[in-house]
């Protein structure tokens, strides 16, 4: 992971990409001059040490940290494996507090309900769950989430991204409907687009950001207003980052 963070920094420097490292730089980003936000999908590289959050913040400009990914680590459990920590480990709680203090968004993708429930009790900042979908009764190792799971994220002021695999949403209209179902549970201020296209094992109903106008049209057809559609397609996520970054 540290090698990838280093590569991301070199790539950003080479292409002269701006980094979204604080509220000011985030607010200055435009379509013509976007800002990249450095994130880590999994906190394995911390090896359970909250002090390493400081290094990642300063050296690699990390501003979003997903606690767990495809491996149960020192911070907590994952949805697709038996629980070893009962959700969130004490080391994970310490990392969350350090992220809050530093101004790093806490990402709970891949985390089971037990983890999310404790994370919500620890964090003082909004959470992001960037790629999932609603399921009234998720299976034991499902990556989808229950209404109660979604409400916990919303109650922190956070945002839930709806991902677009065609195994769940066969087309754009179905994806917009899936976002609408999550809105019914969590509220329009707490739902967004969770693309994750490069991580999907199946084709995606939304496979390119060039399709944003098509998704916007599908959301408008679902009955969302233009203002609500803007929230769903980036506004809610921007609000969470603005509330967290220093």
C-alpha positions as CSV (number, residue, x, y, z in Angstrom):
1,X,0.0,0.0,0.0
2,X,2.8,2.4,0.8
3,X,4.2,1.7,-2.7
4,X,0.9,2.6,-4.2
5,X,0.6,5.8,-2.2
6,X,4.0,6.8,-3.4
7,X,3.1,6.0,-7.0
8,X,-0.1,8.1,-6.6
9,X,2.0,11.0,-5.4
10,X,4.5,10.7,-8.3
11,X,1.6,10.4,-10.8
12,X,-0.1,13.5,-9.4
13,X,3.2,15.5,-9.5
14,X,3.9,14.3,-13.1
15,X,0.5,15.3,-14.4
16,X,0.3,18.4,-12.1
17,X,-2.9,17.3,-10.6
18,X,-4.2,19.4,-7.7
19,X,-4.8,17.6,-4.4
20,X,-7.8,18.2,-2.3
21,X,-6.1,18.4,1.1
22,X,-8.2,20.9,3.0
23,X,-11.5,22.8,2.7
24,X,-9.9,25.6,0.8
25,X,-8.4,23.4,-2.0
26,X,-11.7,21.4,-2.2
27,X,-13.7,24.6,-2.6
28,X,-11.4,25.8,-5.3
29,X,-11.8,22.7,-7.4
30,X,-13.7,23.2,-10.7
31,X,-14.6,21.0,-13.7
32,X,-11.7,22.6,-15.6
33,X,-9.3,22.2,-12.6
34,X,-10.4,19.2,-10.5
35,X,-8.7,18.2,-7.3
36,X,-7.8,14.6,-6.5
37,X,-8.3,13.1,-3.0
38,X,-5.9,10.5,-1.9
39,X,-7.6,7.5,-0.3
40,X,-6.6,4.1,0.9
41,X,-8.9,1.1,0.4
42,X,-8.1,-0.7,3.6
43,X,-6.0,0.3,6.6
44,X,-3.8,-2.7,6.7
45,X,-0.7,-0.6,6.2
46,X,-1.3,1.0,9.6
47,X,-0.7,-2.4,11.3
48,X,-3.0,-1.3,14.1
49,X,-1.0,1.9,14.9
50,X,-2.9,5.2,15.1
51,X,0.4,7.0,15.0
52,X,0.9,5.8,11.4
53,X,-2.2,7.9,10.5
54,X,-0.1,11.0,11.1
55,X,2.6,9.8,8.7
56,X,0.0,9.0,6.0
57,X,-1.6,12.4,6.5
58,X,1.7,14.3,6.2
59,X,3.7,12.3,3.8
60,X,1.1,10.9,1.4
61,X,-1.6,13.5,1.8
62,X,-4.1,10.8,2.8
63,X,-7.6,12.3,3.3
64,X,-9.9,9.2,3.2
65,X,-9.2,6.0,4.9
66,X,-11.2,2.8,4.4
67,X,-10.8,0.8,7.6
68,X,-11.0,-2.7,6.2
69,X,-11.1,-4.2,2.7
70,X,-10.7,-7.9,1.7
71,X,-8.9,-9.0,4.8
72,X,-9.8,-8.9,8.5
73,X,-7.1,-6.7,9.8
74,X,-6.0,-5.1,13.1
75,X,-8.7,-2.5,12.9
76,X,-11.8,-4.6,12.4
77,X,-13.9,-7.2,10.5
78,X,-15.2,-7.4,7.0
79,X,-18.6,-8.4,5.6
80,X,-17.4,-11.4,3.7
81,X,-15.5,-13.3,6.5
82,X,-16.4,-14.6,10.0
83,X,-16.1,-11.9,12.6
84,X,-13.0,-12.0,14.7
85,X,-13.3,-8.6,16.5
86,X,-17.0,-8.5,17.0
87,X,-16.9,-5.6,14.5
88,X,-14.5,-2.9,15.3
89,X,-11.3,-3.5,17.3
90,X,-10.0,-1.1,19.9
91,X,-7.2,-0.2,17.5
92,X,-9.8,0.7,14.9
93,X,-11.5,3.0,17.4
94,X,-8.1,4.7,18.1
95,X,-7.6,5.2,14.3
96,X,-11.0,6.7,13.9
97,X,-10.3,9.3,16.6
98,X,-7.0,10.2,15.0
99,X,-8.7,10.5,11.6
100,X,-11.3,12.8,13.1
101,X,-8.5,14.9,14.7
102,X,-6.5,15.1,11.5
103,X,-9.3,15.7,9.1
104,X,-9.4,12.4,7.3
105,X,-12.8,11.0,6.1
106,X,-13.5,7.6,7.6
107,X,-14.7,5.0,5.0
108,X,-16.6,2.0,6.2
109,X,-17.0,0.1,2.9
110,X,-16.7,-3.7,3.4
111,X,-17.4,-3.3,7.1
112,X,-20.2,-5.4,8.7
113,X,-23.1,-4.0,10.6
114,X,-21.4,-4.7,13.9
115,X,-18.4,-2.6,12.9
116,X,-20.4,0.2,11.5
117,X,-22.5,0.4,14.6
118,X,-19.5,0.9,16.8
119,X,-17.8,3.2,14.4
120,X,-20.8,5.5,14.5
121,X,-20.6,5.6,18.3
122,X,-16.9,6.6,18.1
123,X,-16.7,9.1,15.2
124,X,-17.4,12.8,15.6
125,X,-17.5,13.3,11.8
126,X,-19.7,12.0,9.0
127,X,-19.0,8.6,7.6
128,X,-18.8,7.4,4.0
129,X,-19.9,4.0,2.7
130,X,-19.0,4.6,-0.9
131,X,-20.1,1.4,-2.7
132,X,-23.0,-0.8,-1.8
133,X,-26.8,-1.2,-2.3
134,X,-29.9,-1.7,-0.2
135,X,-31.1,-5.2,0.7
136,X,-34.0,-5.8,3.1
137,X,-32.3,-9.0,4.3
138,X,-28.7,-9.3,3.4
139,X,-27.1,-12.7,3.5
140,X,-24.4,-13.5,6.1
141,X,-21.5,-12.5,3.9
142,X,-23.3,-10.1,1.6
143,X,-21.7,-6.8,0.5
144,X,-25.2,-5.2,0.4
145,X,-26.6,-3.5,3.5
146,X,-29.9,-3.5,5.5
147,X,-32.1,-0.5,6.1
148,X,-30.8,-0.3,9.8
149,X,-27.2,-0.4,8.5
150,X,-28.0,2.5,6.1
151,X,-29.7,4.6,8.8
152,X,-26.7,4.4,11.1
153,X,-24.5,5.9,8.4
154,X,-27.1,8.6,7.7
155,X,-27.4,9.5,11.4
156,X,-23.7,10.5,11.4
157,X,-24.4,12.9,8.6
158,X,-22.7,10.6,6.2
159,X,-23.3,9.4,2.6
160,X,-23.9,6.0,1.1
161,X,-22.8,5.4,-2.5
162,X,-24.9,3.1,-4.7
163,X,-22.7,0.9,-6.9
164,X,-23.7,-0.1,-10.5
165,X,-23.0,-3.8,-11.2
166,X,-25.5,-5.2,-13.8
167,X,-26.0,-8.2,-11.6
168,X,-28.0,-5.9,-9.3
169,X,-29.0,-3.0,-11.6
170,X,-29.2,-4.2,-15.3
171,X,-29.5,-0.7,-16.7
172,X,-29.4,3.0,-15.9
173,X,-33.0,3.2,-15.0
174,X,-32.6,0.4,-12.5
175,X,-29.6,2.1,-11.0
176,X,-31.6,5.3,-10.5
177,X,-34.4,3.3,-8.9
178,X,-31.9,1.7,-6.6
179,X,-30.7,5.1,-5.5
180,X,-34.3,6.1,-5.0
181,X,-34.9,3.1,-2.7
182,X,-31.9,4.1,-0.6
183,X,-33.2,7.6,-0.4
184,X,-36.5,6.3,1.0
185,X,-34.5,4.8,3.9
186,X,-31.6,7.2,4.5
187,X,-32.8,10.5,3.1
188,X,-31.8,12.4,-0.1
189,X,-29.0,14.2,1.8
190,X,-27.2,10.9,2.5
191,X,-27.1,9.0,-0.8
192,X,-24.7,9.3,-3.8
193,X,-23.2,7.5,-6.7
194,X,-20.8,4.7,-5.7
195,X,-19.1,3.8,-9.0
196,X,-16.3,1.4,-8.0
197,X,-16.1,0.5,-11.8
198,X,-12.5,-0.8,-11.6
199,X,-13.3,-3.1,-8.7
200,X,-16.4,-4.8,-10.1
201,X,-16.3,-8.4,-11.3
202,X,-19.3,-7.9,-13.6
203,X,-20.2,-5.2,-16.2
204,X,-21.6,-2.0,-14.8
205,X,-24.8,-0.1,-15.7
206,X,-22.7,3.0,-15.1
207,X,-19.2,2.3,-16.6
208,X,-17.9,5.8,-17.5
209,X,-18.2,9.3,-16.0
210,X,-19.2,10.4,-19.5
211,X,-22.6,8.8,-18.6
212,X,-23.3,11.3,-15.8
213,X,-25.8,13.1,-18.0
214,X,-27.6,9.8,-18.6
215,X,-27.8,9.0,-14.9
216,X,-29.0,12.6,-14.2
217,X,-31.8,12.1,-16.7
218,X,-32.7,8.8,-15.1
219,X,-32.8,10.4,-11.6
220,X,-35.0,13.2,-12.9
221,X,-37.3,10.6,-14.4
222,X,-37.5,9.0,-11.0
223,X,-39.0,12.2,-9.7
224,X,-36.0,13.9,-8.1
225,X,-35.6,17.6,-8.6
226,X,-32.6,19.2,-10.2
227,X,-31.3,20.3,-6.8
228,X,-31.8,16.7,-5.4
229,X,-30.1,15.2,-8.4
230,X,-27.1,17.5,-7.9
231,X,-26.8,16.3,-4.3
232,X,-27.0,12.6,-5.4
233,X,-24.3,13.1,-8.1
234,X,-21.6,14.7,-5.9
235,X,-23.1,17.4,-3.7
236,X,-23.6,15.1,-0.7
237,X,-20.1,13.7,-0.9
238,X,-18.6,17.2,-1.2
239,X,-20.5,18.2,2.0
240,X,-19.0,15.3,3.9
241,X,-15.5,16.2,2.8
242,X,-16.0,19.8,3.6
243,X,-17.3,18.9,7.1
244,X,-14.2,16.7,7.8
245,X,-11.2,18.2,6.1
246,X,-9.2,20.6,8.2
